[in-house]
Amino acid sequence: MTNADQNSQLVDEREAASILCYSVRALQNWRHRGGGPSFVKVSARSIRYRRADLEKWIADRTVSNTSQAPNT
């Protein structure tokens, strides 16, 4: 599988939570309130995340010191 294929691969919320080191409940709260990574609503009860969106969400919050604000 190429890197582009991996980045477009969809993962369920359990795997997304594991990648981000957060709980599934945190992801659910972010979806409801906003502020979390972009997600794909496959159906009314099925949510998936693109690996690329998770990586972008992480990169947007990466800072080099405590006085630096994240790029959100």
mmCIF file as Biopython writes it, N, C-alpha, C and O atoms, coordinates in Angstrom:
data_model
#
loop_
_atom_site.group_PDB
_atom_site.id
_atom_site.type_symbol
_atom_site.label_atom_id
_atom_site.label_alt_id
_atom_site.label_comp_id
_atom_site.label_asym_id
_atom_site.label_entity_id
_atom_site.label_seq_id
_atom_site.pdbx_PDB_ins_code
_atom_site.Cartn_x
_atom_site.Cartn_y
_atom_site.Cartn_z
_atom_site.occupancy
_atom_site.B_iso_or_equiv
_atom_site.auth_seq_id
_atom_site.auth_asym_id
_atom_site.pdbx_PDB_model_num
ATOM 1   N N  . MET A ? 1  ? 0.849   -1.180 0.000  1.0 0.0 1  A 1 
ATOM 2   C CA . MET A ? 1  ? 0.000   0.000  0.000  1.0 0.0 1  A 1 
ATOM 3   C C  . MET A ? 1  ? 0.891   1.239  0.000  1.0 0.0 1  A 1 
ATOM 4   O O  . MET A ? 1  ? 1.807   1.354  0.814  1.0 0.0 1  A 1 
ATOM 5   N N  . THR A ? 2  ? 0.613   2.169  -0.924 1.0 0.0 2  A 1 
ATOM 6   C CA . THR A ? 2  ? 1.412   3.385  -1.009 1.0 0.0 2  A 1 
ATOM 7   C C  . THR A ? 2  ? 1.030   4.355  0.102  1.0 0.0 2  A 1 
ATOM 8   O O  . THR A ? 2  ? 0.003   4.196  0.762  1.0 0.0 2  A 1 
ATOM 9   N N  . ASN A ? 3  ? 1.872   5.353  0.294  1.0 0.0 3  A 1 
ATOM 10  C CA . ASN A ? 3  ? 1.616   6.353  1.330  1.0 0.0 3  A 1 
ATOM 11  C C  . ASN A ? 3  ? 0.309   7.094  1.062  1.0 0.0 3  A 1 
ATOM 12  O O  . ASN A ? 3  ? -0.445  7.380  1.992  1.0 0.0 3  A 1 
ATOM 13  N N  . ALA A ? 4  ? 0.036   7.409  -0.221 1.0 0.0 4  A 1 
ATOM 14  C CA . ALA A ? 4  ? -1.219  8.089  -0.576 1.0 0.0 4  A 1 
ATOM 15  C C  . ALA A ? 4  ? -2.411  7.218  -0.235 1.0 0.0 4  A 1 
ATOM 16  O O  . ALA A ? 4  ? -3.427  7.721  0.244  1.0 0.0 4  A 1 
ATOM 17  N N  . ASP A ? 5  ? -2.304  5.912  -0.476 1.0 0.0 5  A 1 
ATOM 18  C CA . ASP A ? 5  ? -3.386  4.987  -0.132 1.0 0.0 5  A 1 
ATOM 19  C C  . ASP A ? 5  ? -3.610  4.954  1.374  1.0 0.0 5  A 1 
ATOM 20  O O  . ASP A ? 5  ? -4.751  4.944  1.835  1.0 0.0 5  A 1 
ATOM 21  N N  . GLN A ? 6  ? -2.531  4.936  2.135  1.0 0.0 6  A 1 
ATOM 22  C CA . GLN A ? 6  ? -2.649  4.915  3.595  1.0 0.0 6  A 1 
ATOM 23  C C  . GLN A ? 6  ? -3.299  6.190  4.117  1.0 0.0 6  A 1 
ATOM 24  O O  . GLN A ? 6  ? -4.115  6.135  5.037  1.0 0.0 6  A 1 
ATOM 25  N N  . ASN A ? 7  ? -2.947  7.337  3.538  1.0 0.0 7  A 1 
ATOM 26  C CA . ASN A ? 7  ? -3.505  8.610  4.004  1.0 0.0 7  A 1 
ATOM 27  C C  . ASN A ? 7  ? -4.989  8.731  3.727  1.0 0.0 7  A 1 
ATOM 28  O O  . ASN A ? 7  ? -5.704  9.404  4.469  1.0 0.0 7  A 1 
ATOM 29  N N  . SER A ? 8  ? -5.467  8.087  2.664  1.0 0.0 8  A 1 
ATOM 30  C CA . SER A ? 8  ? -6.893  8.174  2.347  1.0 0.0 8  A 1 
ATOM 31  C C  . SER A ? 8  ? -7.686  7.036  2.984  1.0 0.0 8  A 1 
ATOM 32  O O  . SER A ? 8  ? -8.911  6.989  2.871  1.0 0.0 8  A 1 
ATOM 33  N N  . GLN A ? 9  ? -6.992  6.127  3.647  1.0 0.0 9  A 1 
ATOM 34  C CA . GLN A ? 9  ? -7.655  5.001  4.299  1.0 0.0 9  A 1 
ATOM 35  C C  . GLN A ? 9  ? -8.546  5.499  5.428  1.0 0.0 9  A 1 
ATOM 36  O O  . GLN A ? 9  ? -8.160  6.383  6.192  1.0 0.0 9  A 1 
ATOM 37  N N  . LEU A ? 10 ? -9.744  4.924  5.528  1.0 0.0 10 A 1 
ATOM 38  C CA . LEU A ? 10 ? -10.679 5.273  6.592  1.0 0.0 10 A 1 
ATOM 39  C C  . LEU A ? 10 ? -10.477 4.358  7.788  1.0 0.0 10 A 1 
ATOM 40  O O  . LEU A ? 10 ? -10.256 3.157  7.637  1.0 0.0 10 A 1 
ATOM 41  N N  . VAL A ? 11 ? -10.555 4.939  8.978  1.0 0.0 11 A 1 
ATOM 42  C CA . VAL A ? 11 ? -10.463 4.159  10.215 1.0 0.0 11 A 1 
ATOM 43  C C  . VAL A ? 11 ? -11.696 4.466  11.055 1.0 0.0 11 A 1 
ATOM 44  O O  . VAL A ? 11 ? -12.272 5.548  10.946 1.0 0.0 11 A 1 
ATOM 45  N N  . ASP A ? 12 ? -12.101 3.512  11.896 1.0 0.0 12 A 1 
ATOM 46  C CA . ASP A ? 12 ? -13.262 3.737  12.762 1.0 0.0 12 A 1 
ATOM 47  C C  . ASP A ? 12 ? -12.850 4.602  13.951 1.0 0.0 12 A 1 
ATOM 48  O O  . ASP A ? 12 ? -11.673 4.916  14.130 1.0 0.0 12 A 1 
ATOM 49  N N  . GLU A ? 13 ? -13.837 4.979  14.755 1.0 0.0 13 A 1 
ATOM 50  C CA . GLU A ? 13 ? -13.541 5.912  15.837 1.0 0.0 13 A 1 
ATOM 51  C C  . GLU A ? 13 ? -12.651 5.307  16.916 1.0 0.0 13 A 1 
ATOM 52  O O  . GLU A ? 13 ? -11.910 6.036  17.577 1.0 0.0 13 A 1 
ATOM 53  N N  . ARG A ? 14 ? -12.707 4.001  17.106 1.0 0.0 14 A 1 
ATOM 54  C CA . ARG A ? 14 ? -11.800 3.376  18.097 1.0 0.0 14 A 1 
ATOM 55  C C  . ARG A ? 14 ? -10.354 3.510  17.665 1.0 0.0 14 A 1 
ATOM 56  O O  . ARG A ? 14 ? -9.488  3.855  18.469 1.0 0.0 14 A 1 
ATOM 57  N N  . GLU A ? 15 ? -10.091 3.235  16.382 1.0 0.0 15 A 1 
ATOM 58  C CA . GLU A ? 15 ? -8.715  3.351  15.899 1.0 0.0 15 A 1 
ATOM 59  C C  . GLU A ? 15 ? -8.270  4.815  15.869 1.0 0.0 15 A 1 
ATOM 60  O O  . GLU A ? 15 ? -7.123  5.123  16.192 1.0 0.0 15 A 1 
ATOM 61  N N  . ALA A ? 16 ? -9.177  5.716  15.481 1.0 0.0 16 A 1 
ATOM 62  C CA . ALA A ? 16 ? -8.846  7.140  15.476 1.0 0.0 16 A 1 
ATOM 63  C C  . ALA A ? 16 ? -8.500  7.607  16.886 1.0 0.0 16 A 1 
ATOM 64  O O  . ALA A ? 16 ? -7.529  8.338  17.083 1.0 0.0 16 A 1 
ATOM 65  N N  . ALA A ? 17 ? -9.290  7.186  17.860 1.0 0.0 17 A 1 
ATOM 66  C CA . ALA A ? 17 ? -9.020  7.547  19.260 1.0 0.0 17 A 1 
ATOM 67  C C  . ALA A ? 17 ? -7.661  7.010  19.695 1.0 0.0 17 A 1 
ATOM 68  O O  . ALA A ? 17 ? -6.916  7.692  20.399 1.0 0.0 17 A 1 
ATOM 69  N N  . SER A ? 18 ? -7.344  5.804  19.282 1.0 0.0 18 A 1 
ATOM 70  C CA . SER A ? 18 ? -6.053  5.204  19.619 1.0 0.0 18 A 1 
ATOM 71  C C  . SER A ? 18 ? -4.904  5.988  18.985 1.0 0.0 18 A 1 
ATOM 72  O O  . SER A ? 18 ? -3.889  6.238  19.635 1.0 0.0 18 A 1 
ATOM 73  N N  . ILE A ? 19 ? -5.058  6.374  17.728 1.0 0.0 19 A 1 
ATOM 74  C CA . ILE A ? 19 ? -4.016  7.145  17.031 1.0 0.0 19 A 1 
ATOM 75  C C  . ILE A ? 19 ? -3.773  8.471  17.749 1.0 0.0 19 A 1 
ATOM 76  O O  . ILE A ? 19 ? -2.628  8.903  17.884 1.0 0.0 19 A 1 
ATOM 77  N N  . LEU A ? 20 ? -4.849  9.119  18.210 1.0 0.0 20 A 1 
ATOM 78  C CA . LEU A ? 20 ? -4.740  10.426 18.863 1.0 0.0 20 A 1 
ATOM 79  C C  . LEU A ? 20 ? -4.459  10.339 20.362 1.0 0.0 20 A 1 
ATOM 80  O O  . LEU A ? 20 ? -4.204  11.356 21.007 1.0 0.0 20 A 1 
ATOM 81  N N  . CYS A ? 21 ? -4.506  9.131  20.914 1.0 0.0 21 A 1 
ATOM 82  C CA . CYS A ? 21 ? -4.328  8.929  22.350 1.0 0.0 21 A 1 
ATOM 83  C C  . CYS A ? 21 ? -5.406  9.660  23.152 1.0 0.0 21 A 1 
ATOM 84  O O  . CYS A ? 21 ? -5.132  10.260 24.191 1.0 0.0 21 A 1 
ATOM 85  N N  . TYR A ? 22 ? -6.621  9.594  22.650 1.0 0.0 22 A 1 
ATOM 86  C CA . TYR A ? 22 ? -7.799  10.136 23.325 1.0 0.0 22 A 1 
ATOM 87  C C  . TYR A ? 22 ? -8.843  9.042  23.416 1.0 0.0 22 A 1 
ATOM 88  O O  . TYR A ? 22 ? -8.693  7.974  22.824 1.0 0.0 22 A 1 
ATOM 89  N N  . SER A ? 23 ? -9.893  9.312  24.154 1.0 0.0 23 A 1 
ATOM 90  C CA . SER A ? 23 ? -10.972 8.338  24.273 1.0 0.0 23 A 1 
ATOM 91  C C  . SER A ? 23 ? -11.960 8.502  23.116 1.0 0.0 23 A 1 
ATOM 92  O O  . SER A ? 23 ? -12.026 9.551  22.476 1.0 0.0 23 A 1 
ATOM 93  N N  . VAL A ? 24 ? -12.717 7.448  22.870 1.0 0.0 24 A 1 
ATOM 94  C CA . VAL A ? 24 ? -13.784 7.509  21.878 1.0 0.0 24 A 1 
ATOM 95  C C  . VAL A ? 24 ? -14.776 8.591  22.278 1.0 0.0 24 A 1 
ATOM 96  O O  . VAL A ? 24 ? -15.292 9.312  21.423 1.0 0.0 24 A 1 
ATOM 97  N N  . ARG A ? 25 ? -15.041 8.705  23.560 1.0 0.0 25 A 1 
ATOM 98  C CA . ARG A ? 25 ? -15.976 9.716  24.063 1.0 0.0 25 A 1 
ATOM 99  C C  . ARG A ? 25 ? -15.496 11.127 23.736 1.0 0.0 25 A 1 
ATOM 100 O O  . ARG A ? 25 ? -16.312 11.994 23.423 1.0 0.0 25 A 1 
ATOM 101 N N  . ALA A ? 26 ? -14.202 11.371 23.802 1.0 0.0 26 A 1 
ATOM 102 C CA . ALA A ? 26 ? -13.660 12.686 23.436 1.0 0.0 26 A 1 
ATOM 103 C C  . ALA A ? 26 ? -13.944 12.981 21.965 1.0 0.0 26 A 1 
ATOM 104 O O  . ALA A ? 26 ? -14.334 14.098 21.623 1.0 0.0 26 A 1 
ATOM 105 N N  . LEU A ? 27 ? -13.752 11.995 21.095 1.0 0.0 27 A 1 
ATOM 106 C CA . LEU A ? 27 ? -14.057 12.182 19.679 1.0 0.0 27 A 1 
ATOM 107 C C  . LEU A ? 27 ? -15.538 12.485 19.479 1.0 0.0 27 A 1 
ATOM 108 O O  . LEU A ? 27 ? -15.894 13.352 18.681 1.0 0.0 27 A 1 
ATOM 109 N N  . GLN A ? 28 ? -16.390 11.784 20.192 1.0 0.0 28 A 1 
ATOM 110 C CA . GLN A ? 28 ? -17.830 12.014 20.091 1.0 0.0 28 A 1 
ATOM 111 C C  . GLN A ? 28 ? -18.186 13.431 20.531 1.0 0.0 28 A 1 
ATOM 112 O O  . GLN A ? 28 ? -19.002 14.099 19.896 1.0 0.0 28 A 1 
ATOM 113 N N  . ASN A ? 29 ? -17.576 13.881 21.611 1.0 0.0 29 A 1 
ATOM 114 C CA . ASN A ? 29 ? -17.813 15.253 22.093 1.0 0.0 29 A 1 
ATOM 115 C C  . ASN A ? 29 ? -17.346 16.280 21.069 1.0 0.0 29 A 1 
ATOM 116 O O  . ASN A ? 29 ? -18.046 17.258 20.811 1.0 0.0 29 A 1 
ATOM 117 N N  . TRP A ? 30 ? -16.166 16.067 20.482 1.0 0.0 30 A 1 
ATOM 118 C CA . TRP A ? 30 ? -15.656 16.998 19.475 1.0 0.0 30 A 1 
ATOM 119 C C  . TRP A ? 30 ? -16.573 17.047 18.257 1.0 0.0 30 A 1 
ATOM 120 O O  . TRP A ? 30 ? -16.803 18.117 17.694 1.0 0.0 30 A 1 
ATOM 121 N N  . ARG A ? 31 ? -17.095 15.901 17.851 1.0 0.0 31 A 1 
ATOM 122 C CA . ARG A ? 31 ? -18.018 15.896 16.703 1.0 0.0 31 A 1 
ATOM 123 C C  . ARG A ? 31 ? -19.265 16.707 17.024 1.0 0.0 31 A 1 
ATOM 124 O O  . ARG A ? 31 ? -19.788 17.418 16.166 1.0 0.0 31 A 1 
ATOM 125 N N  . HIS A ? 32 ? -19.729 16.601 18.235 1.0 0.0 32 A 1 
ATOM 126 C CA . HIS A ? 32 ? -20.942 17.314 18.641 1.0 0.0 32 A 1 
ATOM 127 C C  . HIS A ? 32 ? -20.686 18.809 18.823 1.0 0.0 32 A 1 
ATOM 128 O O  . HIS A ? 32 ? -21.491 19.635 18.392 1.0 0.0 32 A 1 
ATOM 129 N N  . ARG A ? 33 ? -19.578 19.154 19.455 1.0 0.0 33 A 1 
ATOM 130 C CA . ARG A ? 33 ? -19.277 20.549 19.810 1.0 0.0 33 A 1 
ATOM 131 C C  . ARG A ? 33 ? -18.385 21.262 18.802 1.0 0.0 33 A 1 
ATOM 132 O O  . ARG A ? 33 ? -18.333 22.492 18.778 1.0 0.0 33 A 1 
ATOM 133 N N  . GLY A ? 34 ? -17.685 20.497 17.972 1.0 0.0 34 A 1 
ATOM 134 C CA . GLY A ? 34 ? -16.722 21.084 17.051 1.0 0.0 34 A 1 
ATOM 135 C C  . GLY A ? 34 ? -15.330 21.090 17.653 1.0 0.0 34 A 1 
ATOM 136 O O  . GLY A ? 34 ? -15.167 20.929 18.863 1.0 0.0 34 A 1 
ATOM 137 N N  . GLY A ? 35 ? -14.338 21.273 16.819 1.0 0.0 35 A 1 
ATOM 138 C CA . GLY A ? 35 ? -12.966 21.385 17.298 1.0 0.0 35 A 1 
ATOM 139 C C  . GLY A ? 35 ? -12.110 20.152 17.097 1.0 0.0 35 A 1 
ATOM 140 O O  . GLY A ? 35 ? -10.890 20.224 17.241 1.0 0.0 35 A 1 
ATOM 141 N N  . GLY A ? 36 ? -12.711 19.035 16.771 1.0 0.0 36 A 1 
ATOM 142 C CA . GLY A ? 36 ? -11.946 17.814 16.551 1.0 0.0 36 A 1 
ATOM 143 C C  . GLY A ? 36 ? -11.546 17.669 15.099 1.0 0.0 36 A 1 
ATOM 144 O O  . GLY A ? 36 ? -11.797 18.557 14.283 1.0 0.0 36 A 1 
ATOM 145 N N  . PRO A ? 37 ? -10.922 16.548 14.779 1.0 0.0 37 A 1 
ATOM 146 C CA . PRO A ? 37 ? -10.521 16.302 13.387 1.0 0.0 37 A 1 
ATOM 147 C C  . PRO A ? 37 ? -11.746 16.116 12.490 1.0 0.0 37 A 1 
ATOM 148 O O  . PRO A ? 37 ? -12.816 15.714 12.947 1.0 0.0 37 A 1 
ATOM 149 N N  . SER A ? 38 ? -11.565 16.417 11.212 1.0 0.0 38 A 1 
ATOM 150 C CA . SER A ? 38 ? -12.630 16.192 10.229 1.0 0.0 38 A 1 
ATOM 151 C C  . SER A ? 38 ? -12.975 14.713 10.198 1.0 0.0 38 A 1 
ATOM 152 O O  . SER A ? 38 ? -12.123 13.858 10.438 1.0 0.0 38 A 1 
ATOM 153 N N  . PHE A ? 39 ? -14.233 14.424 9.900  1.0 0.0 39 A 1 
ATOM 154 C CA . PHE A ? 39 ? -14.682 13.030 9.859  1.0 0.0 39 A 1 
ATOM 155 C C  . PHE A ? 39 ? -15.605 12.799 8.679  1.0 0.0 39 A 1 
ATOM 156 O O  . PHE A ? 39 ? -16.098 13.742 8.059  1.0 0.0 39 A 1 
ATOM 157 N N  . VAL A ? 40 ? -15.827 11.539 8.382  1.0 0.0 40 A 1 
ATOM 158 C CA . VAL A ? 40 ? -16.700 11.124 7.290  1.0 0.0 40 A 1 
ATOM 159 C C  . VAL A ? 40 ? -17.919 10.463 7.905  1.0 0.0 40 A 1 
ATOM 160 O O  . VAL A ? 40 ? -17.796 9.504  8.667  1.0 0.0 40 A 1 
ATOM 161 N N  . LYS A ? 41 ? -19.093 10.976 7.573  1.0 0.0 41 A 1 
ATOM 162 C CA . LYS A ? 41 ? -20.329 10.389 8.073  1.0 0.0 41 A 1 
ATOM 163 C C  . LYS A ? 41 ? -20.821 9.397  7.012  1.0 0.0 41 A 1 
ATOM 164 O O  . LYS A ? 41 ? -21.486 9.780  6.049  1.0 0.0 41 A 1 
ATOM 165 N N  . VAL A ? 42 ? -20.486 8.133  7.204  1.0 0.0 42 A 1 
ATOM 166 C CA . VAL A ? 42 ? -20.811 7.087  6.243  1.0 0.0 42 A 1 
ATOM 167 C C  . VAL A ? 42 ? -22.316 6.831  6.233  1.0 0.0 42 A 1 
ATOM 168 O O  . VAL A ? 42 ? -22.906 6.632  5.172  1.0 0.0 42 A 1 
ATOM 169 N N  . SER A ? 43 ? -22.925 6.836  7.393  1.0 0.0 43 A 1 
ATOM 170 C CA . SER A ? 43 ? -24.378 6.691  7.533  1.0 0.0 43 A 1 
ATOM 171 C C  . SER A ? 43 ? -24.777 7.386  8.831  1.0 0.0 43 A 1 
ATOM 172 O O  . SER A ? 43 ? -23.939 7.984  9.507  1.0 0.0 43 A 1 
ATOM 173 N N  . ALA A ? 44 ? -26.048 7.303  9.170  1.0 0.0 44 A 1 
ATOM 174 C CA . ALA A ? 44 ? -26.528 7.978  10.382 1.0 0.0 44 A 1 
ATOM 175 C C  . ALA A ? 44 ? -25.798 7.512  11.637 1.0 0.0 44 A 1 
ATOM 176 O O  . ALA A ? 44 ? -25.650 8.278  12.589 1.0 0.0 44 A 1 
ATOM 177 N N  . ARG A ? 45 ? -25.344 6.266  11.642 1.0 0.0 45 A 1 
ATOM 178 C CA . ARG A ? 45 ? -24.700 5.716  12.841 1.0 0.0 45 A 1 
ATOM 179 C C  . ARG A ? 45 ? -23.270 5.244  12.603 1.0 0.0 45 A 1 
ATOM 180 O O  . ARG A ? 45 ? -22.700 4.549  13.444 1.0 0.0 45 A 1 
ATOM 181 N N  . SER A ? 46 ? -22.692 5.610  11.480 1.0 0.0 46 A 1 
ATOM 182 C CA . SER A ? 46 ? -21.346 5.126  11.141 1.0 0.0 46 A 1 
ATOM 183 C C  . SER A ? 46 ? -20.436 6.297  10.800 1.0 0.0 46 A 1 
ATOM 184 O O  . SER A ? 46 ? -20.655 7.008  9.819  1.0 0.0 46 A 1 
ATOM 185 N N  . ILE A ? 47 ? -19.419 6.484  11.620 1.0 0.0 47 A 1 
ATOM 186 C CA . ILE A ? 47 ? -18.455 7.575  11.467 1.0 0.0 47 A 1 
ATOM 187 C C  . ILE A ? 47 ? -17.080 6.978  11.186 1.0 0.0 47 A 1 
ATOM 188 O O  . ILE A ? 47 ? -16.681 5.997  11.813 1.0 0.0 47 A 1 
ATOM 189 N N  . ARG A ? 48 ? -16.369 7.570  10.251 1.0 0.0 48 A 1 
ATOM 190 C CA . ARG A ? 48 ? -14.998 7.162  9.950  1.0 0.0 48 A 1 
ATOM 191 C C  . ARG A ? 48 ? -14.132 8.406  9.874  1.0 0.0 48 A 1 
ATOM 192 O O  . ARG A ? 48 ? -14.629 9.517  9.693  1.0 0.0 48 A 1 
ATOM 193 N N  . TYR A ? 49 ? -12.823 8.201  10.018 1.0 0.0 49 A 1 
ATOM 194 C CA . TYR A ? 49 ? -11.833 9.268  9.919  1.0 0.0 49 A 1 
ATOM 195 C C  . TYR A ? 49 ? -10.804 8.882  8.878  1.0 0.0 49 A 1 
ATOM 196 O O  . TYR A ? 49 ? -10.399 7.721  8.807  1.0 0.0 49 A 1 
ATOM 197 N N  . ARG A ? 50 ? -10.373 9.842  8.064  1.0 0.0 50 A 1 
ATOM 198 C CA . ARG A ? 50 ? -9.252  9.616  7.148  1.0 0.0 50 A 1 
ATOM 199 C C  . ARG A ? 50 ? -7.967  9.771  7.952  1.0 0.0 50 A 1 
ATOM 200 O O  . ARG A ? 50 ? -7.845  10.685 8.769  1.0 0.0 50 A 1 
ATOM 201 N N  . ARG A ? 51 ? -7.024  8.891  7.723  1.0 0.0 51 A 1 
ATOM 202 C CA . ARG A ? 51 ? -5.732  9.013  8.405  1.0 0.0 51 A 1 
ATOM 203 C C  . ARG A ? 51 ? -5.099  10.384 8.135  1.0 0.0 51 A 1 
ATOM 204 O O  . ARG A ? 51 ? -4.509  10.985 9.033  1.0 0.0 51 A 1 
ATOM 205 N N  . ALA A ? 52 ? -5.222  10.871 6.905  1.0 0.0 52 A 1 
ATOM 206 C CA . ALA A ? 52 ? -4.643  12.173 6.551  1.0 0.0 52 A 1 
ATOM 207 C C  . ALA A ? 52 ? -5.246  13.291 7.390  1.0 0.0 52 A 1 
ATOM 208 O O  . ALA A ? 52 ? -4.534  14.210 7.797  1.0 0.0 52 A 1 
ATOM 209 N N  . ASP A ? 53 ? -6.557  13.225 7.657  1.0 0.0 53 A 1 
ATOM 210 C CA . ASP A ? 53 ? -7.194  14.251 8.480  1.0 0.0 53 A 1 
ATOM 211 C C  . ASP A ? 53 ? -6.713  14.183 9.925  1.0 0.0 53 A 1 
ATOM 212 O O  . ASP A ? 53 ? -6.547  15.215 10.574 1.0 0.0 53 A 1 
ATOM 213 N N  . LEU A ? 54 ? -6.490  12.982 10.427 1.0 0.0 54 A 1 
ATOM 214 C CA . LEU A ? 54 ? -5.955  12.832 11.787 1.0 0.0 54 A 1 
ATOM 215 C C  . LEU A ? 54 ? -4.542  13.405 11.861 1.0 0.0 54 A 1 
ATOM 216 O O  . LEU A ? 54 ? -4.201  14.115 12.808 1.0 0.0 54 A 1 
ATOM 217 N N  . GLU A ? 55 ? -3.721  13.091 10.854 1.0 0.0 55 A 1 
ATOM 218 C CA . GLU A ? 55 ? -2.338  13.591 10.827 1.0 0.0 55 A 1 
ATOM 219 C C  . GLU A ? 55 ? -2.312  15.110 10.708 1.0 0.0 55 A 1 
ATOM 220 O O  . GLU A ? 55 ? -1.485  15.764 11.343 1.0 0.0 55 A 1 
ATOM 221 N N  . LYS A ? 56 ? -3.205  15.678 9.905  1.0 0.0 56 A 1 
ATOM 222 C CA . LYS A ? 56 ? -3.278  17.138 9.765  1.0 0.0 56 A 1 
ATOM 223 C C  . LYS A ? 56 ? -3.698  17.772 11.082 1.0 0.0 56 A 1 
ATOM 224 O O  . LYS A ? 56 ? -3.146  18.797 11.482 1.0 0.0 56 A 1 
ATOM 225 N N  . TRP A ? 57 ? -4.667  17.174 11.756 1.0 0.0 57 A 1 
ATOM 226 C CA . TRP A ? 57 ? -5.143  17.698 13.034 1.0 0.0 57 A 1 
ATOM 227 C C  . TRP A ? 57 ? -3.996  17.720 14.050 1.0 0.0 57 A 1 
ATOM 228 O O  . TRP A ? 57 ? -3.844  18.681 14.804 1.0 0.0 57 A 1 
ATOM 229 N N  . ILE A ? 58 ? -3.198  16.663 14.060 1.0 0.0 58 A 1 
ATOM 230 C CA . ILE A ? 58 ? -2.031  16.600 14.953 1.0 0.0 58 A 1 
ATOM 231 C C  . ILE A ? 58 ? -1.018  17.677 14.563 1.0 0.0 58 A 1 
ATOM 232 O O  . ILE A ? 58 ? -0.523  18.404 15.425 1.0 0.0 58 A 1 
ATOM 233 N N  . ALA A ? 59 ? -0.711  17.783 13.273 1.0 0.0 59 A 1 
ATOM 234 C CA . ALA A ? 59 ? 0.282   18.751 12.798 1.0 0.0 59 A 1 
ATOM 235 C C  . ALA A ? 59 ? -0.145  20.185 13.109 1.0 0.0 59 A 1 
ATOM 236 O O  . ALA A ? 59 ? 0.691   21.023 13.445 1.0 0.0 59 A 1 
ATOM 237 N N  . ASP A ? 60 ? -1.440  20.467 12.997 1.0 0.0 60 A 1 
ATOM 238 C CA . ASP A ? 60 ? -1.941  21.811 13.280 1.0 0.0 60 A 1 
ATOM 239 C C  . ASP A ? 60 ? -1.787  22.191 14.746 1.0 0.0 60 A 1 
ATOM 240 O O  . ASP A ? 60 ? -1.823  23.374 15.084 1.0 0.0 60 A 1 
ATOM 241 N N  . ARG A ? 61 ? -1.616  21.216 15.611 1.0 0.0 61 A 1 
ATOM 242 C CA . ARG A ? 61 ? -1.490  21.474 17.041 1.0 0.0 61 A 1 
ATOM 243 C C  . ARG A ? 61 ? -0.066  21.293 17.564 1.0 0.0 61 A 1 
ATOM 244 O O  . ARG A ? 61 ? 0.175   21.380 18.768 1.0 0.0 61 A 1 
ATOM 245 N N  . THR A ? 62 ? 0.852   21.046 16.675 1.0 0.0 62 A 1 
ATOM 246 C CA . THR A ? 62 ? 2.249   20.843 17.068 1.0 0.0 62 A 1 
ATOM 247 C C  . THR A ? 62 ? 2.920   22.201 17.271 1.0 0.0 62 A 1 
ATOM 248 O O  . THR A ? 62 ? 2.898   23.057 16.386 1.0 0.0 62 A 1 
ATOM 249 N N  . VAL A ? 63 ? 3.511   22.381 18.441 1.0 0.0 63 A 1 
ATOM 250 C CA . VAL A ? 63 ? 4.205   23.624 18.780 1.0 0.0 63 A 1 
ATOM 251 C C  . VAL A ? 63 ? 5.611   23.294 19.275 1.0 0.0 63 A 1 
ATOM 252 O O  . VAL A ? 63 ? 5.905   22.163 19.662 1.0 0.0 63 A 1 
ATOM 253 N N  . SER A ? 64 ? 6.465   24.308 19.250 1.0 0.0 64 A 1 
ATOM 254 C CA . SER A ? 64 ? 7.846   24.063 19.679 1.0 0.0 64 A 1 
ATOM 255 C C  . SER A ? 64 ? 8.128   24.560 21.092 1.0 0.0 64 A 1 
ATOM 256 O O  . SER A ? 64 ? 9.163   24.228 21.671 1.0 0.0 64 A 1 
ATOM 257 N N  . ASN A ? 65 ? 7.210   25.359 21.655 1.0 0.0 65 A 1 
ATOM 258 C CA . ASN A ? 65 ? 7.390   25.808 23.041 1.0 0.0 65 A 1 
ATOM 259 C C  . ASN A ? 65 ? 6.028   26.176 23.632 1.0 0.0 65 A 1 
ATOM 260 O O  . ASN A ? 65 ? 5.045   26.295 22.900 1.0 0.0 65 A 1 
ATOM 261 N N  . THR A ? 66 ? 5.969   26.352 24.929 1.0 0.0 66 A 1 
ATOM 262 C CA . THR A ? 66 ? 4.686   26.555 25.605 1.0 0.0 66 A 1 
ATOM 263 C C  . THR A ? 66 ? 4.067   27.915 25.347 1.0 0.0 66 A 1 
ATOM 264 O O  . THR A ? 66 ? 2.864   28.074 25.557 1.0 0.0 66 A 1 
ATOM 265 N N  . SER A ? 67 ? 4.826   28.901 24.903 1.0 0.0 67 A 1 
ATOM 266 C CA . SER A ? 67 ? 4.247   30.210 24.633 1.0 0.0 67 A 1 
ATOM 267 C C  . SER A ? 67 ? 3.716   30.327 23.205 1.0 0.0 67 A 1 
ATOM 268 O O  . SER A ? 67 ? 3.087   31.324 22.849 1.0 0.0 67 A 1 
ATOM 269 N N  . GLN A ? 68 ? 3.968   29.323 22.406 1.0 0.0 68 A 1 
ATOM 270 C CA . GLN A ? 68 ? 3.497   29.314 21.022 1.0 0.0 68 A 1 
ATOM 271 C C  . GLN A ? 68 ? 2.068   28.762 20.965 1.0 0.0 68 A 1 
ATOM 272 O O  . GLN A ? 68 ? 1.784   27.698 21.514 1.0 0.0 68 A 1 
ATOM 273 N N  . ALA A ? 69 ? 1.181   29.490 20.302 1.0 0.0 69 A 1 
ATOM 274 C CA . ALA A ? 69 ? -0.200  29.028 20.152 1.0 0.0 69 A 1 
ATOM 275 C C  . ALA A ? 69 ? -0.297  28.036 19.007 1.0 0.0 69 A 1 
ATOM 276 O O  . ALA A ? 69 ? 0.382   28.194 17.993 1.0 0.0 69 A 1 
ATOM 277 N N  . PRO A ? 70 ? -1.142  27.003 19.157 1.0 0.0 70 A 1 
ATOM 278 C CA . PRO A ? 70 ? -1.339  26.069 18.054 1.0 0.0 70 A 1 
ATOM 279 C C  . PRO A ? 70 ? -1.973  26.785 16.862 1.0 0.0 70 A 1 
ATOM 280 O O  . PRO A ? 70 ? -2.602  27.832 17.018 1.0 0.0 70 A 1 
ATOM 281 N N  . ASN A ? 71 ? -1.802  26.214 15.682 1.0 0.0 71 A 1 
ATOM 282 C CA . ASN A ? 71 ? -2.335  26.803 14.434 1.0 0.0 71 A 1 
ATOM 283 C C  . ASN A ? 71 ? -3.769  26.378 14.199 1.0 0.0 71 A 1 
ATOM 284 O O  . ASN A ? 71 ? -4.065  25.833 13.135 1.0 0.0 71 A 1 
ATOM 285 N N  . THR A ? 72 ? -4.664  26.597 15.128 1.0 0.0 72 A 1 
ATOM 286 C CA . THR A ? 72 ? -6.052  26.157 14.956 1.0 0.0 72 A 1 
ATOM 287 C C  . THR A ? 72 ? -6.921  27.241 14.404 1.0 0.0 72 A 1 
ATOM 288 O O  . THR A ? 72 ? -8.117  27.030 14.201 1.0 0.0 72 A 1 
#
